[in-house]
Structures are given as C-alpha cells and as structure tokens.
Amino acid sequence: MSRQVYLDHASTTPLDKRVLEAMMPYLTEHYGNPSSFHSIGKEAKDAIDEARANIAKLLVVRPDEILFTSGGTEADNMAILGYARANKEKGMHVIIGAFEHHAVLESAMHLERKENFSVTYLTPGRDGSITPEQVVAALREDTILVSVMMANNEIGTIEPIAEIVKAVKASKVPKTPPVFHTDACQAAGVLDLDVSKLGVDMLAMNGGKIYGPKGAGFLYVKRGIKLQPLMFGGSQERAIRPGTENVPAIIGLALAFKLAQEERKEENERLTVLRDRLINGVLKTITKTRLNGHATDRLPNNANLSFMDIEGEALILYLDAAGIYTSTGSACTSASLDPSHVILSLGLPYEVAHGSIRFTLGRSTTQEDIDYVLETLPPLVAKLRSLSPVNVDAKYFA
Amino acid sequence: MSHAQPSTPGTQGDVVTKDGAKSWFYTPEVKEHFFHPKNFLKDDEDMAMFNAVGKVGSPACGDELRVWMQVDPTTENIKEFRWKTFGCGSAIASTSMASVMVTENGGMTLEQARGLKPQDIMSRLGGLPQRKFHCSVLCDKALRDAINDYYRRAGKTDKIIVESARVIDPVAKVTDRDIEEAVLEGAVTIEAVQQKTKVGIGNPSVLPAVEELIRFYKEKYFGA
C-alpha cells in the first residue's frame, strides 16, 4: 500500500490507545447512570467525579468549575450565549476576535442579529495577532464579555491571552469588569492551560483534538459566574448542562487531556522541527507561496500555506489522491465553499484565501512523511497552475 | 428534472476518507476529467488559431474560467476548444467535460453550443455534489461569452445574444441571476440569500418577489 500521510490533526486526531482502554469498561460493564442512587450508578458517578477532579488539577481550578459538554462547539456556545443572556442587565456589548471559530463567531452574530446585543469584531494583524491595546481600545461602558481564542485553528497563531486578560481587567471603562472567555480547543495539547496564570473566567476545550474521544468537551466556568442554560431537563452539571453524562467520553477526555499535557513539551519540540522543515521546504521549492499566520508564535503543528493562482480544494483532492490528507482552512469551512473568514480577516485578498491549505501535524507524523509531502507537492501545484488562467502579482500576497 | 445527487454508494457526502476510491464524493467521470483534464490550453499553443475567447468569474468569487475556440467560418462548427480554470475539482472537471462535448463528432454548431445547459454537462459527469452545481453553471456561461465574441469578430452582431438579467432590487443591484446563483450555492431561505446578495436589506418591498424566486429556483434545481 502506498504511503498515507494524515496532516489534518487540527480537524481531529485518532483516539489514543491508552484512552480507548480507559474508556472500554465504561462502555461495557460500568454502564450505570451517574444520577442513579444504586451502586452501579455510584460507580459511574465516582468515575466522572475523578475525571472532573483530574481536569481541574491540570487547569489549577476547582472541580465544580468544570462543566462537561458535547464538545468545543457546545462549550463555546454556552460561554457566549449563556453568559450574555444571563447578564444582559449589566450591559449588552460583546467583543470577540474576527477570526474566532464559528462556534464563537456565530453565537456572537446571533446575539447581534436576534437579541439586540452589539458586537465588536477585533481585526487581527496580518500575522493573526490580537494585541492587549486593541482589545482595551474596544472596551465600552456596557461591555460584559470578551472572547479571544488561545490559538487560531486555521493559521495557528497563538494569542497573548494572559496579557490581554490583564489589560482588560485593569481597564476602568466598563461599569463592571467584563468576563473573559477563551476557546482553547487547538491549544489544549500544546500550551500551558493553568488558569491561575491565564486569568480567564471561562475556557472551552474538547477531546477530539487531543487524541481523546469526539463528542466530549468541557467549559471551565469560574465560580460565581452566572450562565443561562441552553438546554433544560435535569440537574446534571449544576442544571446548566442537563442530560445524562456521556461517562466513557468524559473518562476518555480527562485521560487524553492529562496525557497531552504531560507529553506536550517533548512533542512540541519534535513537531516544531518537522513543521519548520515543511514550511521552509515549501517556501523554498515552490514559487508564489506564502505562510499564513505568525512565523514563530504559532502552534508547533500548524503550517498554513497559500499557493497562488490555484484553488485550495483542487489541490487538496490532488494531494488526497497521493495519500496526503489536508484541509482548506477549517473542516467547517470546507463544506460552505466560502473563502476562509480567518485569512480574509487578516486583510489578505481573496486569492490568498482561496489558495490556502492547512497542514497540521501530529503524533504519527515523521520526517519521512514531511519529505514525502515536499517531494509530492511541487508537481501537483505546477499541474494545477498550468490549468489556471490566474496569475496574480507578487504584491497581492506579500 | 431532478439534480439531486445519484444515490450510488460512494458518491454521496462530502467527506473523503482513507479508502479514497470507495468514498470519493465525485463520480469516476468527474475524477477522470479532474485528474486527466482534456483540451486545456498549453503554454506552447499557437494562439493565432483561435477566433473567439470567453471569460467568466474572477478569483474573488472562487472560480475563474477562460475559453478559446476555433470556429469553422463556413459551417460555424467548433473545431477546437481550449480552456483554463481556476477553481475546485468540479469546476475543472466540468470545464474539461464541456470541452469534450462541444468538439466531439465534428464539433457542435454555435447554435447547438449555445443550447448546452449545465444540466447536460452534469449528467455526462454522472452527477455532482449538490453544493458544487454552480461550478458547471459557470462553464456554460464562458462558452456563451465566447460564442458572442465569435459573432462580434465575424461582424454578425445580429446573432449576439446578451443575456439580460432582470433587476429585482435596484438599490442593491441584485438580479434574478444573483438569486439563482445564491440558491445554487445552497441559500434556500430568504435570510441566507440576503446574506449572500444583500437583496432587500435597504429595500424590503422587494422581498415577496425574492421569496417567489427562491422557491422557483429551489424547485428547479433541487426538486420540490
């Protein structure tokens, strides 16, 4: 069989075998409902309590501040919609990054269109960074919520969250200090998520990107913060997120998170070398290419590159036929046909957005994989360019 | 005529998984034309052989197509047809397929070629994912643009057919074609169409007409 190179780890990761093993008993013999009073139920309850405590320890927070959800999207929705709706008497202004994941972006847009909130969308710099100064400048008397992601899912830029939070909290402009949410879905396996250092009030993350199960995530919510539930029907997760807990997924999520955090330093170093080999190799061997996102403040596994004069999806299909699996922007935008809102938010033209491809490395990625990509890519780009009527000037993508 | 995707296993869905061949969401015909495109313009081609060119789209909208034709001046058959396409897999495949269709069996006459519908190209390709349908709509437009160019150059201006689109919202300058395009891209509610076209945002009186058109195109392309 020919080589298969999966470079789409930002979309999702395979399940870690250790995680699967830990989950198995909860799919079979320990099937109890944590809300039941009998011993079978108690077993499940104890297991999720332990998972919650382990996650809390990694974030340096209290266990009751962790609310399990069905993943990152729900956690982000809960943070944005839940907080805004429960606190609108304090103010109706929300600030978010223009390149947030759709889970945050569309929640904020919904508040703006349907619930009379006003939303400020922060335009990042060309490299994707948002500065503390620009967030502070956007604060208003009625600002109640600020949300900036820890690391961008498409271009991989890492945001200075601790500094942004500090600056926001120090501002005297809002009547009450705004609550700060961060989407940490891409950062969970890479960065230090110690909340006592970050200073955030809410943090969302999920299992499917850290070699844990899909359909599992959590929202950290600082004690005292009021959220309006999005669902009704039970007292689970402090009645903010009712519904029988997905016990095996929660067990898997907690272990995956622990393993990812334990192994992150070593893995980050390994991936950074491979990532740079890929980036430098592409920029050197293929003309009219561009790295999107910050050159150094970027996720160690993310290489987002634009290939001028061709359309990203066509290249993805050519790569797919060669056994290399990548995506254009985020998996979520691939189905919508719209050019990446992330790349456009950087002030880059449509040509750059349409030609962007995201390579995201992971635990299985080897140097041989990267070299195979570097060898396979140039003729495919050349072939698609030979079919293309477009020939953009270098000034458009500098 | 229904343009829903064929229900052959492996042709549905948008996810390409590891076993590529089995779950590829394009048909074998689309793949053939995408991986082995026919009649595209090569660098060393003698441009003097063409007597008509056509163009549609721009990189900003995600697709751009250019076509070059050699038309027999006596019979008005298309003898040669070349193209270049910036776009996704189905844009490339549908342009390639169209190039075969207009030149096979001695070549279509310009009048026949003008009648080539996106649906015809799509059915020769064995179907396209629904959200990709607008790509093949583009390549018949480039073809008609080239046909007009031929008549313009030949001095037969009476044969030029300018496709007039009906303006629905004079404020936002949105035409029925813009709405058709939006529906083809999957916007089937008034809100979704507004998001794409801004129709009626400053001019709500046109909304009932827009709703009618959405229903019309929805039924036309996706069945009732």
Interface residues (C-beta under 8 A of the other chain):
Chain A: Q4 D309 I310 E311 E313 A314 L317 Y318 D320 A321 G323 Y325 S334 A335 L337 P339 P349 Y350 E351 H354 S386 L387 S388 P389 V390 V392
Chain B: D14 V16 K18 G20 Y26 F34 F35 P37 F40 K42 D43 K55 P59 A60 C61 G62 D63 E64 L65 R66 K84 T85 F86 G87 C88 G89 A91 I92 R131 E185 G186
